[in-house]
Amino acid sequence: MTATTTNGQNIITVASPNTEININESATITSMIIIGSLANNTTINFSAFATTTATSTNVTLGALIQIQAMTSLGRIDVNIPAGTIITSASSSGWTGIINTPIVKNNDSVIVAHESGKTASVTSVVEVGADDVKLIFDKAARILITGQAGKNAGYSRSGNFYAITNICSADTQEAGNALSAEGDCKIDVGSDLVIWTKHFTKFATYTQTTIPVSSGGSGGGGGSQTTSCNQVTYDDWSTICASGLQYRNIKSQSPTGCTLTTEQENNRKKQCNIIPLTASTTPIILIATSTIDTSFVKPVELITVNKGVQQWQDILANATIIASGKIENILAAVGQKRNNKTEDSVKVKYANKLISGLKNVAVETKTSIINFIAYGTPLTKKLGAGERAGVVNSYKAAFGKVPSTEAEWKDVIAISNGRWPNVRNKQAEDRAKIVFKKIYLRNPNKTNTNDNTAVVIMAYGLRPVDRNLNSEKTAIKIFKRIFKYSPILATDWDIIRAIGYSGAKR
């Protein structure tokens, strides 16, 4: 996590998962919080100025809070205005901690569709404190990318409530005019905006009218509905409502048909009873849009040792950096010491890299400064900014900065397109989720290119030989999929995976 102050704003950038952002009660200027695509489970802690009475816990915000979360849906914005009082019943146990936007499975919400219609959930976004009821005296604004024209609603404790009120305008004044615990929606370009005075699990969905066809004989006058001859179900919801679990309909044929009694009954089951035939793997969708990845040609596969020194040379480079002896580093790269460069690196890169980490030794920070400022024989070709990016990728993968010789060995390896010795399952699992977002399928463990893409996204492997045309095209693909421009180190790791892994849809 890094924090800077620009144009009167606190800019807080989060790249690693499970990060808690503490907002001090003295904060009186706007906080802009940017959450990277891999920074799952980020929370904001307002407990420093929470007050509890016999009936409620209250938090009053001293300044505007703006959240930009980069998710599998694209960017989700949440704005909470200055002076807002957030209230929860004291019996809820809420301590002042709020979850930033989390994309949930579509089957986590069961939509109560209108009579004569079927419903299909298109997105589920949870913001707040899980199922705890949080009430706002001023309206918060939630923007969900690409969901304009959709229906909206929210779910709490297994119950669904449609948001039918259309906002009079996309303004704070219009939002504040809502009744207590009220909400409304409005389309803004291709995006859907929800103004709300409560936080919970929000969903967008579409509804299809079930057509009624004329029938009968002779003079007619009767009508009949068309029964479905084929139905595809979504995964089971994790919610248990009145002793039952439900699942949504993914598709049905013919379009607009009516479910038979048997098909309707197959949408529900008793809680905690899992049929032996139930699928435990995600359904893989077929691409409905074309993203050209034919330009992608793995650069001799990034993990092949072409033009990269053997592991003993990587270890020798790591030993130089981990020693912290500046004279050894300078001798290895053939440079003279430059105190101004070191000071600049400290302010521009090193301080941000160790921000949010506890008990970082002085020697560790010195090694980071030396590595970024001067490099090593195997990394000096990268440049200071790119070397800082490698350390940032390592931090995103492992939640720490390198300090030991073994850790620096992995950093040098990553810099040269080699897989690290130490692996992090959580980092790779997060990368697999992003992989599916890009390629609309799960990675194939037996496919070398798929494995390379996952490892590049998880650890930030750098290509041995750069191809700027591939990178430019990969940036366009990234923007098309995620609906925002790359900002964080993890975003650029995704772009490298698209551009260099050779993986295809």
Secondary structure as the mmCIF struct_conf table of DSSP 4:
data_model
#
loop_
_struct_conf.conf_type_id
_struct_conf.id
_struct_conf.beg_label_comp_id
_struct_conf.beg_label_asym_id
_struct_conf.beg_label_seq_id
_struct_conf.end_label_comp_id
_struct_conf.end_label_asym_id
_struct_conf.end_label_seq_id
STRN STRN1 THR A 2 THR A 6
TURN_TY1_P TURN_TY1_P1 ASN A 7 GLY A 8
STRN STRN2 GLN A 9 VAL A 14
BEND BEND1 SER A 16 ASN A 18
STRN STRN3 GLU A 20 ASN A 22
HELX_LH_PP_P HELX_LH_PP_P1 ILE A 23 ASN A 24
TURN_TY1_P TURN_TY1_P2 GLU A 25 SER A 26
BEND BEND2 ILE A 29 ILE A 29
STRN STRN4 SER A 31 ILE A 35
TURN_TY1_P TURN_TY1_P3 SER A 37 LEU A 38
TURN_TY1_P TURN_TY1_P4 ASN A 40 ASN A 41
STRN STRN5 THR A 43 ASN A 45
HELX_RH_3T_P HELX_RH_3T_P1 SER A 47 PHE A 49
STRN STRN6 ALA A 50 THR A 52
BEND BEND3 ALA A 54 THR A 55
STRN STRN7 SER A 56 THR A 60
BEND BEND4 GLY A 62 ALA A 63
STRN STRN8 ILE A 65 THR A 71
TURN_TY1_P TURN_TY1_P5 SER A 72 LEU A 73
STRN STRN9 GLY A 74 ILE A 80
TURN_TY1_P TURN_TY1_P6 ALA A 82 GLY A 83
HELX_LH_PP_P HELX_LH_PP_P2 THR A 84 THR A 84
STRN STRN10 ILE A 85 ALA A 89
HELX_RH_3T_P HELX_RH_3T_P2 SER A 90 SER A 92
TURN_TY1_P TURN_TY1_P7 GLY A 93 GLY A 93
BEND BEND5 GLY A 96 GLY A 96
STRN STRN11 ILE A 97 VAL A 103
HELX_RH_3T_P HELX_RH_3T_P3 ASN A 106 SER A 108
BEND BEND6 VAL A 109 VAL A 109
HELX_LH_PP_P HELX_LH_PP_P3 HIS A 113 GLU A 114
TURN_TY1_P TURN_TY1_P8 SER A 115 GLY A 116
STRN STRN12 LYS A 117 GLY A 128
BEND BEND7 ALA A 129 ALA A 129
TURN_TY1_P TURN_TY1_P9 ASP A 130 ASP A 131
STRN STRN13 LEU A 134 ILE A 144
TURN_TY1_P TURN_TY1_P10 THR A 145 GLY A 146
TURN_TY1_P TURN_TY1_P11 ALA A 148 GLY A 149
STRN STRN14 ASN A 151 ARG A 156
TURN_TY1_P TURN_TY1_P12 SER A 157 GLY A 158
STRN STRN15 ASN A 159 ILE A 163
HELX_LH_PP_P HELX_LH_PP_P4 ASN A 165 ASN A 165
STRN STRN16 ILE A 166 ILE A 166
HELX_LH_PP_P HELX_LH_PP_P5 CYS A 167 CYS A 167
BEND BEND8 SER A 168 SER A 168
BEND BEND9 ASP A 170 THR A 171
HELX_RH_AL_P HELX_RH_AL_P1 GLN A 172 ASN A 176
TURN_TY1_P TURN_TY1_P13 ALA A 177 ALA A 177
BEND BEND10 LEU A 178 LEU A 178
HELX_LH_PP_P HELX_LH_PP_P6 SER A 179 SER A 179
TURN_TY1_P TURN_TY1_P14 ALA A 180 GLU A 181
STRN STRN17 ASP A 183 VAL A 188
TURN_TY1_P TURN_TY1_P15 GLY A 189 SER A 190
STRN STRN18 ASP A 191 PHE A 199
BEND BEND11 THR A 200 THR A 200
STRN STRN19 LYS A 201 THR A 209
STRN STRN20 VAL A 212 GLY A 215
BEND BEND12 SER A 217 SER A 217
TURN_TY1_P TURN_TY1_P16 GLY A 218 GLY A 219
STRN STRN21 GLY A 222 THR A 225
HELX_LH_PP_P HELX_LH_PP_P7 THR A 226 THR A 226
STRN STRN22 SER A 227 SER A 227
HELX_LH_PP_P HELX_LH_PP_P8 CYS A 228 CYS A 228
BEND BEND13 ASN A 229 ASN A 229
STRN STRN23 GLN A 230 TYR A 233
HELX_LH_PP_P HELX_LH_PP_P9 ASP A 235 SER A 237
BEND BEND14 THR A 238 THR A 238
STRN STRN24 ALA A 241 ALA A 241
TURN_TY1_P TURN_TY1_P17 SER A 242 GLY A 243
STRN STRN25 LEU A 244 TYR A 246
STRN STRN26 ILE A 249 SER A 253
BEND BEND15 PRO A 254 PRO A 254
TURN_TY1_P TURN_TY1_P18 THR A 255 GLY A 256
HELX_LH_PP_P HELX_LH_PP_P10 CYS A 257 CYS A 257
STRN STRN27 THR A 258 THR A 258
HELX_LH_PP_P HELX_LH_PP_P11 LEU A 259 THR A 260
HELX_RH_AL_P HELX_RH_AL_P2 THR A 261 ASN A 265
TURN_TY1_P TURN_TY1_P19 ASN A 266 ARG A 267
STRN STRN28 LYS A 268 GLN A 270
TURN_TY1_P TURN_TY1_P20 CYS A 271 ASN A 272
TURN_TY1_P TURN_TY1_P21 LEU A 276 THR A 277
BEND BEND16 THR A 281 THR A 281
HELX_LH_PP_P HELX_LH_PP_P12 PRO A 282 ALA A 287
BEND BEND17 THR A 288 SER A 289
TURN_TY1_P TURN_TY1_P22 SER A 294 PHE A 295
BEND BEND18 VAL A 299 GLU A 300
TURN_TY1_P TURN_TY1_P23 ILE A 302 THR A 303
BEND BEND19 VAL A 304 VAL A 304
BEND BEND20 LYS A 306 VAL A 308
HELX_RH_AL_P HELX_RH_AL_P3 TRP A 311 SER A 323
HELX_RH_AL_P HELX_RH_AL_P4 ILE A 326 VAL A 333
TURN_TY1_P TURN_TY1_P24 GLY A 334 GLY A 334
HELX_RH_AL_P HELX_RH_AL_P5 ASN A 339 VAL A 345
HELX_RH_PI_P HELX_RH_PI_P1 LYS A 346 ALA A 350
HELX_RH_AL_P HELX_RH_AL_P6 ASN A 351 ILE A 354
TURN_TY1_P TURN_TY1_P25 SER A 355 GLY A 356
BEND BEND21 LYS A 358 ASN A 359
HELX_RH_AL_P HELX_RH_AL_P7 VAL A 362 TYR A 374
TURN_TY1_P TURN_TY1_P26 PRO A 377 THR A 379
HELX_RH_3T_P HELX_RH_3T_P4 LYS A 380 LEU A 382
HELX_RH_AL_P HELX_RH_AL_P8 ALA A 384 PHE A 398
BEND BEND22 GLY A 399 LYS A 400
BEND BEND23 THR A 404 THR A 404
HELX_RH_AL_P HELX_RH_AL_P9 GLU A 405 SER A 415
TURN_TY1_P TURN_TY1_P27 ASN A 416 GLY A 417
BEND BEND24 ASN A 421 VAL A 422
HELX_RH_AL_P HELX_RH_AL_P10 LYS A 425 TYR A 439
BEND BEND25 LEU A 440 ARG A 441
HELX_LH_PP_P HELX_LH_PP_P13 ASN A 442 ASN A 444
TURN_TY1_P TURN_TY1_P28 LYS A 445 THR A 446
HELX_RH_AL_P HELX_RH_AL_P11 THR A 448 TYR A 459
HELX_LH_PP_P HELX_LH_PP_P14 LEU A 461 PRO A 463
BEND BEND26 VAL A 464 ASP A 465
HELX_RH_AL_P HELX_RH_AL_P12 LEU A 468 PHE A 482
BEND BEND27 LYS A 483 TYR A 484
BEND BEND28 LEU A 488 LEU A 488
HELX_RH_AL_P HELX_RH_AL_P13 ALA A 489 TYR A 500
BEND BEND29 SER A 501 SER A 501
#
